[in-house]
């Protein structure tokens, strides 16, 4: 049915005018995200066309084949497994994520252990992250001689944190110089002031709070992260609730994410009329689904109270 593209009722459009057809009933059965996308209130349910801008067509085709057949023929091919995991994660296809993880667990070696550690950390692949850490620990002598090890120390200090940066074997302890390439100087200055004094004078300034949270997260300064979160919790409104939901999701700010979801549920009429809501539907369907679940729960609770 999928291979011959017969009687497809939805089409996915990719760059270079490439298109893949599918059947909504099969996709909805295999993915709660697809199910939400094809409900009557969503754009995709009306046009039966979905633009895919962040997934390669061959990766997406493998994902669709998996939903139809229960297997992805190219899953174990080089450069496919991680991309397929990311696509499965976006559309909440847990079985496919598990199969991708199982393949990657068999592939951890000296050449990729560091990159897999970083990747698994940012994609919440806990089992693979643990396996990568175990491999690094068991092969520390070989790993520490690799240039990637120094890159890990400098660019991802959350793995060994600040204290590790200044151990005798690390570059920064020898030169006493650290290049900061991903944090604005004023944000970093506020972080240092916080470490010295326990407060950051510009913490609540516009555009500072989120950047300071990200910096504090990078260097594992939990108290500063908490203070940033407390400021952001007071700022959730109609203009920023959707953007804060997206931001908090990708920065694992659970308290702010929950507050944003609550606000969106309580203000659903106003929110659903915003152009940002359509952007959320198209670009972050998993967050849209989560938001609608909160809206539904609140509506059910309100109806129950009214009936009582």
C-alpha positions as YAML, in Angstrom:
chain: A
units: angstrom
residues:
- id: 1
  name: UNK
  ca: [0.00, 0.00, 0.00]
- id: 2
  name: UNK
  ca: [2.77, 2.44, 0.90]
- id: 3
  name: UNK
  ca: [5.22, 1.32, -1.78]
- id: 4
  name: UNK
  ca: [2.76, 1.71, -4.65]
- id: 5
  name: UNK
  ca: [1.39, 4.99, -3.19]
- id: 6
  name: UNK
  ca: [-2.17, 3.82, -3.93]
- id: 7
  name: UNK
  ca: [-5.14, 5.83, -2.55]
- id: 8
  name: UNK
  ca: [-2.96, 8.06, -0.36]
- id: 9
  name: UNK
  ca: [-5.01, 10.67, 1.51]
- id: 10
  name: UNK
  ca: [-2.12, 12.78, 2.83]
- id: 11
  name: UNK
  ca: [1.07, 14.01, 1.16]
- id: 12
  name: UNK
  ca: [4.31, 15.17, 2.75]
- id: 13
  name: UNK
  ca: [6.20, 17.81, 0.79]
- id: 14
  name: UNK
  ca: [9.98, 18.16, 0.97]
- id: 15
  name: UNK
  ca: [12.53, 20.50, -0.58]
- id: 16
  name: UNK
  ca: [13.18, 20.23, -4.32]
- id: 17
  name: UNK
  ca: [9.46, 19.51, -4.85]
- id: 18
  name: UNK
  ca: [9.76, 15.94, -3.59]
- id: 19
  name: UNK
  ca: [6.60, 14.35, -2.19]
- id: 20
  name: UNK
  ca: [5.72, 11.19, -0.29]
- id: 21
  name: UNK
  ca: [2.14, 9.98, 0.10]
- id: 22
  name: UNK
  ca: [0.65, 8.02, 2.99]
- id: 23
  name: UNK
  ca: [-2.63, 7.02, 4.67]
- id: 24
  name: UNK
  ca: [-3.78, 8.98, 7.70]
- id: 25
  name: UNK
  ca: [-5.46, 6.02, 9.40]
- id: 26
  name: UNK
  ca: [-2.19, 4.06, 9.51]
- id: 27
  name: UNK
  ca: [-0.08, 7.02, 10.63]
- id: 28
  name: UNK
  ca: [-2.61, 7.97, 13.31]
- id: 29
  name: UNK
  ca: [-2.62, 4.42, 14.66]
- id: 30
  name: UNK
  ca: [1.16, 4.38, 15.02]
- id: 31
  name: UNK
  ca: [1.83, 7.89, 16.28]
- id: 32
  name: UNK
  ca: [-0.15, 10.07, 18.71]
- id: 33
  name: UNK
  ca: [1.45, 13.11, 17.11]
- id: 34
  name: UNK
  ca: [0.20, 12.19, 13.65]
- id: 35
  name: UNK
  ca: [-3.18, 11.44, 15.18]
- id: 36
  name: UNK
  ca: [-3.34, 14.97, 16.59]
- id: 37
  name: UNK
  ca: [-2.15, 16.50, 13.32]
- id: 38
  name: UNK
  ca: [-4.99, 14.98, 11.33]
- id: 39
  name: UNK
  ca: [-7.83, 16.01, 13.61]
- id: 40
  name: UNK
  ca: [-10.35, 18.35, 12.04]
- id: 41
  name: UNK
  ca: [-9.12, 21.53, 13.71]
- id: 42
  name: UNK
  ca: [-5.61, 21.30, 12.31]
- id: 43
  name: UNK
  ca: [-4.30, 22.71, 9.06]
- id: 44
  name: UNK
  ca: [-3.03, 19.36, 7.86]
- id: 45
  name: UNK
  ca: [-6.47, 17.76, 8.17]
- id: 46
  name: UNK
  ca: [-7.92, 20.32, 5.74]
- id: 47
  name: UNK
  ca: [-5.21, 20.54, 3.10]
- id: 48
  name: UNK
  ca: [-3.97, 16.96, 3.39]
- id: 49
  name: UNK
  ca: [-0.51, 18.36, 2.73]
- id: 50
  name: UNK
  ca: [2.28, 18.65, 5.29]
- id: 51
  name: UNK
  ca: [5.53, 20.50, 4.70]
- id: 52
  name: UNK
  ca: [8.50, 18.69, 6.27]
- id: 53
  name: UNK
  ca: [11.41, 21.08, 6.68]
- id: 54
  name: UNK
  ca: [13.55, 19.42, 9.34]
- id: 55
  name: UNK
  ca: [13.73, 15.76, 8.28]
- id: 56
  name: UNK
  ca: [15.43, 14.35, 5.18]
- id: 57
  name: UNK
  ca: [13.04, 12.64, 2.79]
- id: 58
  name: UNK
  ca: [14.79, 9.24, 3.01]
- id: 59
  name: UNK
  ca: [14.74, 9.34, 6.81]
- id: 60
  name: UNK
  ca: [11.04, 10.22, 6.75]
- id: 61
  name: UNK
  ca: [10.36, 7.46, 4.23]
- id: 62
  name: UNK
  ca: [12.00, 4.94, 6.58]
- id: 63
  name: UNK
  ca: [9.83, 6.22, 9.43]
- id: 64
  name: UNK
  ca: [6.69, 5.75, 7.33]
- id: 65
  name: UNK
  ca: [7.77, 2.26, 6.24]
- id: 66
  name: UNK
  ca: [8.20, 1.40, 9.92]
- id: 67
  name: UNK
  ca: [4.65, 2.53, 10.69]
- id: 68
  name: UNK
  ca: [3.33, 0.35, 7.85]
- id: 69
  name: UNK
  ca: [5.46, -2.77, 8.36]
- id: 70
  name: UNK
  ca: [7.03, -2.66, 11.82]
- id: 71
  name: UNK
  ca: [10.56, -2.46, 10.43]
- id: 72
  name: UNK
  ca: [12.81, 0.10, 8.75]
- id: 73
  name: UNK
  ca: [15.11, -1.59, 6.19]
- id: 74
  name: UNK
  ca: [17.80, 1.10, 6.35]
- id: 75
  name: UNK
  ca: [17.70, 1.59, 10.14]
- id: 76
  name: UNK
  ca: [21.22, 0.29, 10.73]
- id: 77
  name: UNK
  ca: [22.85, 2.11, 7.82]
- id: 78
  name: UNK
  ca: [25.56, 4.67, 8.56]
- id: 79
  name: UNK
  ca: [24.16, 8.15, 9.31]
- id: 80
  name: UNK
  ca: [20.59, 6.80, 9.35]
- id: 81
  name: UNK
  ca: [20.11, 5.47, 12.89]
- id: 82
  name: UNK
  ca: [20.52, 8.73, 14.80]
- id: 83
  name: UNK
  ca: [18.46, 10.71, 12.29]
- id: 84
  name: UNK
  ca: [15.71, 8.10, 12.45]
- id: 85
  name: UNK
  ca: [15.77, 8.22, 16.26]
- id: 86
  name: UNK
  ca: [15.28, 12.00, 16.13]
- id: 87
  name: UNK
  ca: [12.36, 11.64, 13.72]
- id: 88
  name: UNK
  ca: [10.79, 8.90, 15.85]
- id: 89
  name: UNK
  ca: [11.22, 11.10, 18.91]
- id: 90
  name: UNK
  ca: [9.44, 14.00, 17.18]
- id: 91
  name: UNK
  ca: [6.45, 11.81, 16.33]
- id: 92
  name: UNK
  ca: [6.42, 9.79, 19.58]
- id: 93
  name: UNK
  ca: [7.11, 6.41, 18.00]
- id: 94
  name: UNK
  ca: [8.70, 4.75, 21.02]
- id: 95
  name: UNK
  ca: [9.26, 1.29, 19.55]
- id: 96
  name: UNK
  ca: [11.30, 2.75, 16.71]
- id: 97
  name: UNK
  ca: [13.33, 4.83, 19.18]
- id: 98
  name: UNK
  ca: [14.08, 1.65, 21.11]
- id: 99
  name: UNK
  ca: [15.23, -0.17, 17.97]
- id: 100
  name: UNK
  ca: [17.48, 2.74, 17.01]
- id: 101
  name: UNK
  ca: [18.95, 2.79, 20.51]
- id: 102
  name: UNK
  ca: [19.64, -0.95, 20.39]
- id: 103
  name: UNK
  ca: [21.58, -0.50, 17.14]
- id: 104
  name: UNK
  ca: [23.61, 2.40, 18.54]
- id: 105
  name: UNK
  ca: [24.44, 0.49, 21.73]
- id: 106
  name: UNK
  ca: [26.27, -2.08, 19.60]
- id: 107
  name: UNK
  ca: [28.27, 0.61, 17.82]
- id: 108
  name: UNK
  ca: [29.97, 2.46, 20.69]
- id: 109
  name: UNK
  ca: [33.73, 2.54, 20.07]
- id: 110
  name: UNK
  ca: [36.82, 4.72, 20.47]
- id: 111
  name: UNK
  ca: [35.96, 6.77, 17.40]
- id: 112
  name: UNK
  ca: [32.42, 7.70, 18.37]
- id: 113
  name: UNK
  ca: [32.00, 7.34, 22.15]
- id: 114
  name: UNK
  ca: [32.40, 11.07, 22.82]
- id: 115
  name: UNK
  ca: [30.10, 12.17, 20.00]
- id: 116
  name: UNK
  ca: [27.51, 9.58, 21.06]
- id: 117
  name: UNK
  ca: [27.72, 10.82, 24.64]
- id: 118
  name: UNK
  ca: [26.99, 14.39, 23.52]
- id: 119
  name: UNK
  ca: [24.24, 13.31, 21.13]
- id: 120
  name: UNK
  ca: [22.54, 11.03, 23.66]
- id: 121
  name: UNK
  ca: [22.64, 13.79, 26.28]
- id: 122
  name: UNK
  ca: [20.85, 16.32, 24.07]
- id: 123
  name: UNK
  ca: [18.32, 13.77, 22.81]
- id: 124
  name: UNK
  ca: [17.53, 12.28, 26.24]
- id: 125
  name: UNK
  ca: [18.67, 8.80, 25.19]
- id: 126
  name: UNK
  ca: [19.47, 7.72, 28.74]
- id: 127
  name: UNK
  ca: [20.47, 4.12, 27.98]
- id: 128
  name: UNK
  ca: [22.92, 5.17, 25.27]
- id: 129
  name: UNK
  ca: [24.31, 7.97, 27.41]
- id: 130
  name: UNK
  ca: [25.00, 5.53, 30.24]
- id: 131
  name: UNK
  ca: [26.68, 3.09, 27.84]
- id: 132
  name: UNK
  ca: [28.83, 5.87, 26.37]
- id: 133
  name: UNK
  ca: [29.92, 7.04, 29.82]
- id: 134
  name: UNK
  ca: [30.75, 3.47, 30.81]
- id: 135
  name: UNK
  ca: [32.82, 2.99, 27.66]
- id: 136
  name: UNK
  ca: [34.70, 6.26, 28.25]
- id: 137
  name: UNK
  ca: [35.48, 5.25, 31.82]
- id: 138
  name: UNK
  ca: [36.71, 1.81, 30.76]
- id: 139
  name: UNK
  ca: [38.92, 3.27, 28.01]
- id: 140
  name: UNK
  ca: [40.05, 6.48, 29.68]
- id: 141
  name: UNK
  ca: [43.71, 6.30, 28.63]
- id: 142
  name: UNK
  ca: [42.91, 6.03, 24.93]
- id: 143
  name: UNK
  ca: [40.05, 8.53, 25.11]
- id: 144
  name: UNK
  ca: [42.01, 11.26, 26.91]
- id: 145
  name: UNK
  ca: [44.61, 11.31, 24.14]
- id: 146
  name: UNK
  ca: [42.03, 12.20, 21.50]
- id: 147
  name: UNK
  ca: [41.44, 15.81, 20.34]
- id: 148
  name: UNK
  ca: [37.70, 15.20, 20.81]
- id: 149
  name: UNK
  ca: [38.33, 14.84, 24.54]
- id: 150
  name: UNK
  ca: [39.61, 18.41, 24.75]
- id: 151
  name: UNK
  ca: [36.64, 19.60, 22.71]
- id: 152
  name: UNK
  ca: [34.34, 17.88, 25.19]
- id: 153
  name: UNK
  ca: [36.00, 19.59, 28.14]
- id: 154
  name: UNK
  ca: [35.89, 23.06, 26.59]
- id: 155
  name: UNK
  ca: [32.50, 23.00, 24.86]
- id: 156
  name: UNK
  ca: [30.50, 20.69, 27.13]
- id: 157
  name: UNK
  ca: [31.69, 21.31, 30.68]
- id: 158
  name: UNK
  ca: [28.49, 19.80, 32.06]
- id: 159
  name: UNK
  ca: [30.11, 16.39, 31.57]
- id: 160
  name: UNK
  ca: [33.15, 17.27, 33.63]
- id: 161
  name: UNK
  ca: [31.98, 20.56, 35.21]
- id: 162
  name: UNK
  ca: [33.89, 23.69, 36.27]
- id: 163
  name: UNK
  ca: [35.88, 21.84, 38.91]
- id: 164
  name: UNK
  ca: [37.19, 19.39, 36.33]
- id: 165
  name: UNK
  ca: [38.29, 22.15, 33.97]
- id: 166
  name: UNK
  ca: [41.01, 23.21, 36.38]
- id: 167
  name: UNK
  ca: [42.50, 19.83, 37.20]
- id: 168
  name: UNK
  ca: [46.19, 19.58, 36.38]
- id: 169
  name: UNK
  ca: [45.72, 17.47, 33.25]
- id: 170
  name: UNK
  ca: [43.47, 19.94, 31.45]
- id: 171
  name: UNK
  ca: [44.49, 22.71, 29.07]
- id: 172
  name: UNK
  ca: [42.90, 25.51, 31.10]
- id: 173
  name: UNK
  ca: [44.92, 24.64, 34.21]
- id: 174
  name: UNK
  ca: [48.12, 25.07, 32.23]
- id: 175
  name: UNK
  ca: [47.30, 28.24, 30.32]
- id: 176
  name: UNK
  ca: [44.81, 29.72, 32.82]
- id: 177
  name: UNK
  ca: [42.90, 30.91, 29.76]
- id: 178
  name: UNK
  ca: [39.49, 29.69, 28.64]
- id: 179
  name: UNK
  ca: [37.92, 30.63, 25.32]
- id: 180
  name: UNK
  ca: [34.18, 31.26, 25.64]
- id: 181
  name: UNK
  ca: [32.57, 31.03, 22.21]
- id: 182
  name: UNK
  ca: [28.89, 30.44, 22.96]
- id: 183
  name: UNK
  ca: [28.03, 32.93, 25.74]
- id: 184
  name: UNK
  ca: [27.80, 36.72, 25.43]
- id: 185
  name: UNK
  ca: [30.35, 38.54, 27.58]
- id: 186
  name: UNK
  ca: [27.71, 40.43, 29.60]
- id: 187
  name: UNK
  ca: [25.82, 37.22, 30.32]
- id: 188
  name: UNK
  ca: [29.04, 35.53, 31.42]
- id: 189
  name: UNK
  ca: [29.92, 38.55, 33.56]
- id: 190
  name: UNK
  ca: [26.56, 38.27, 35.34]
- id: 191
  name: UNK
  ca: [27.23, 34.57, 35.93]
- id: 192
  name: UNK
  ca: [30.60, 35.35, 37.49]
- id: 193
  name: UNK
  ca: [29.12, 38.11, 39.65]
- id: 194
  name: UNK
  ca: [26.58, 35.58, 40.90]
- id: 195
  name: UNK
  ca: [29.35, 33.14, 41.82]
- id: 196
  name: UNK
  ca: [31.14, 35.90, 43.75]
- id: 197
  name: UNK
  ca: [28.16, 37.58, 45.43]
- id: 198
  name: UNK
  ca: [25.17, 35.27, 45.27]
- id: 199
  name: UNK
  ca: [23.18, 37.65, 43.05]
- id: 200
  name: UNK
  ca: [23.15, 38.81, 39.43]
- id: 201
  name: UNK
  ca: [22.12, 42.49, 39.19]
- id: 202
  name: UNK
  ca: [20.82, 42.23, 35.63]
- id: 203
  name: UNK
  ca: [19.10, 38.86, 36.04]
- id: 204
  name: UNK
  ca: [15.58, 40.21, 35.47]
- id: 205
  name: UNK
  ca: [16.43, 42.46, 32.53]
- id: 206
  name: UNK
  ca: [14.79, 41.77, 29.18]
- id: 207
  name: UNK
  ca: [16.65, 39.12, 27.13]
- id: 208
  name: UNK
  ca: [19.00, 38.40, 30.06]
- id: 209
  name: UNK
  ca: [17.05, 35.86, 32.13]
- id: 210
  name: UNK
  ca: [16.86, 33.08, 29.54]
- id: 211
  name: UNK
  ca: [20.45, 33.56, 28.40]
- id: 212
  name: UNK
  ca: [21.64, 33.48, 31.99]
- id: 213
  name: UNK
  ca: [19.63, 30.32, 32.64]
- id: 214
  name: UNK
  ca: [21.34, 28.64, 29.66]
- id: 215
  name: UNK
  ca: [24.78, 29.69, 30.93]
- id: 216
  name: UNK
  ca: [23.97, 28.51, 34.47]
- id: 217
  name: UNK
  ca: [22.77, 25.20, 33.05]
- id: 218
  name: UNK
  ca: [26.01, 24.77, 31.11]
- id: 219
  name: UNK
  ca: [28.08, 25.22, 34.27]
- id: 220
  name: UNK
  ca: [25.69, 23.40, 36.62]
- id: 221
  name: UNK
  ca: [24.88, 26.40, 38.83]
- id: 222
  name: UNK
  ca: [21.52, 25.18, 40.06]
- id: 223
  name: UNK
  ca: [20.71, 28.07, 42.41]
- id: 224
  name: UNK
  ca: [21.08, 30.56, 39.58]
- id: 225
  name: UNK
  ca: [18.91, 28.41, 37.32]
- id: 226
  name: UNK
  ca: [16.24, 28.42, 40.02]
- id: 227
  name: UNK
  ca: [16.35, 32.21, 40.34]
- id: 228
  name: UNK
  ca: [16.08, 32.61, 36.57]
- id: 229
  name: UNK
  ca: [13.12, 30.23, 36.53]
- id: 230
  name: UNK
  ca: [11.39, 32.17, 39.30]
- id: 231
  name: UNK
  ca: [11.69, 35.37, 37.27]
- id: 232
  name: UNK
  ca: [10.35, 33.73, 34.12]
- id: 233
  name: UNK
  ca: [7.41, 32.19, 36.00]
- id: 234
  name: UNK
  ca: [6.18, 35.70, 36.79]
- id: 235
  name: UNK
  ca: [6.41, 36.77, 33.15]
- id: 236
  name: UNK
  ca: [4.21, 34.21, 31.39]
- id: 237
  name: UNK
  ca: [1.58, 36.03, 29.32]
- id: 238
  name: UNK
  ca: [-0.38, 35.86, 26.07]
- id: 239
  name: UNK
  ca: [2.53, 37.25, 24.08]
- id: 240
  name: UNK
  ca: [5.18, 34.78, 25.23]
- id: 241
  name: UNK
  ca: [3.47, 31.65, 26.58]
- id: 242
  name: UNK
  ca: [4.03, 29.61, 23.40]
- id: 243
  name: UNK
  ca: [7.65, 30.69, 22.97]
- id: 244
  name: UNK
  ca: [8.33, 30.00, 26.67]
- id: 245
  name: UNK
  ca: [6.78, 26.54, 26.31]
- id: 246
  name: UNK
  ca: [9.10, 25.73, 23.41]
- id: 247
  name: UNK
  ca: [12.14, 27.22, 25.14]
- id: 248
  name: UNK
  ca: [11.47, 25.46, 28.46]
- id: 249
  name: UNK
  ca: [10.97, 22.15, 26.66]
- id: 250
  name: UNK
  ca: [14.35, 22.29, 24.93]
- id: 251
  name: UNK
  ca: [16.15, 23.53, 28.06]
- id: 252
  name: UNK
  ca: [14.53, 21.01, 30.42]
- id: 253
  name: UNK
  ca: [13.00, 23.77, 32.57]
- id: 254
  name: UNK
  ca: [10.21, 21.54, 33.88]
- id: 255
  name: UNK
  ca: [8.60, 24.04, 36.26]
- id: 256
  name: UNK
  ca: [8.38, 26.75, 33.59]
- id: 257
  name: UNK
  ca: [7.13, 24.24, 31.02]
- id: 258
  name: UNK
  ca: [4.31, 23.19, 33.34]
- id: 259
  name: UNK
  ca: [3.42, 26.82, 34.08]
- id: 260
  name: UNK
  ca: [3.35, 27.63, 30.36]
- id: 261
  name: UNK
  ca: [1.11, 24.64, 29.65]
- id: 262
  name: UNK
  ca: [-1.24, 25.68, 32.46]
- id: 263
  name: UNK
  ca: [-1.43, 29.24, 31.13]
- id: 264
  name: UNK
  ca: [-2.10, 28.03, 27.58]
- id: 265
  name: UNK
  ca: [-4.88, 25.74, 28.82]
- id: 266
  name: UNK
  ca: [-6.49, 28.52, 30.85]
- id: 267
  name: UNK
  ca: [-6.36, 30.95, 27.91]
- id: 268
  name: UNK
  ca: [-7.08, 28.56, 25.06]
- id: 269
  name: UNK
  ca: [-9.47, 30.80, 23.13]
- id: 270
  name: UNK
  ca: [-7.03, 33.69, 22.90]
- id: 271
  name: UNK
  ca: [-4.05, 31.41, 22.29]
- id: 272
  name: UNK
  ca: [-5.61, 29.40, 19.46]
- id: 273
  name: UNK
  ca: [-6.29, 32.58, 17.48]
- id: 274
  name: UNK
  ca: [-2.62, 33.56, 17.43]
- id: 275
  name: UNK
  ca: [-0.34, 32.87, 14.44]
- id: 276
  name: UNK
  ca: [2.17, 31.39, 16.90]
- id: 277
  name: UNK
  ca: [-0.33, 28.62, 17.62]
- id: 278
  name: UNK
  ca: [-0.24, 27.50, 13.99]
- id: 279
  name: UNK
  ca: [3.56, 27.59, 14.11]
- id: 280
  name: UNK
  ca: [3.42, 25.33, 17.17]
- id: 281
  name: UNK
  ca: [1.14, 22.89, 15.36]
- id: 282
  name: UNK
  ca: [3.37, 22.66, 12.30]
- id: 283
  name: UNK
  ca: [6.85, 22.81, 13.83]
- id: 284
  name: UNK
  ca: [6.37, 21.29, 17.30]
- id: 285
  name: UNK
  ca: [3.49, 18.81, 17.00]
- id: 286
  name: UNK
  ca: [4.51, 16.93, 20.14]
- id: 287
  name: UNK
  ca: [4.22, 20.13, 22.21]
- id: 288
  name: UNK
  ca: [0.94, 20.98, 20.52]
- id: 289
  name: UNK
  ca: [-0.41, 17.55, 21.49]
- id: 290
  name: UNK
  ca: [0.71, 18.05, 25.07]
- id: 291
  name: UNK
  ca: [-0.94, 21.49, 25.17]
- id: 292
  name: UNK
  ca: [-4.21, 20.11, 23.83]
- id: 293
  name: UNK
  ca: [-4.17, 17.39, 26.47]
- id: 294
  name: UNK
  ca: [-3.91, 20.07, 29.16]
- id: 295
  name: UNK
  ca: [-6.71, 22.05, 27.50]
- id: 296
  name: UNK
  ca: [-8.89, 18.95, 27.39]
- id: 297
  name: UNK
  ca: [-8.25, 18.10, 31.04]
- id: 298
  name: UNK
  ca: [-9.14, 21.62, 32.10]
- id: 299
  name: UNK
  ca: [-12.31, 21.60, 29.98]
- id: 300
  name: UNK
  ca: [-13.40, 18.25, 31.44]
- id: 301
  name: UNK
  ca: [-12.74, 19.52, 34.94]
- id: 302
  name: UNK
  ca: [-14.73, 22.70, 34.27]
- id: 303
  name: UNK
  ca: [-17.66, 20.75, 32.81]
- id: 304
  name: UNK
  ca: [-17.67, 18.35, 35.73]
- id: 305
  name: UNK
  ca: [-17.71, 21.23, 38.21]
- id: 306
  name: UNK
  ca: [-20.57, 22.88, 36.30]
- id: 307
  name: UNK
  ca: [-22.58, 19.65, 36.28]
- id: 308
  name: UNK
  ca: [-22.05, 19.16, 40.00]
...
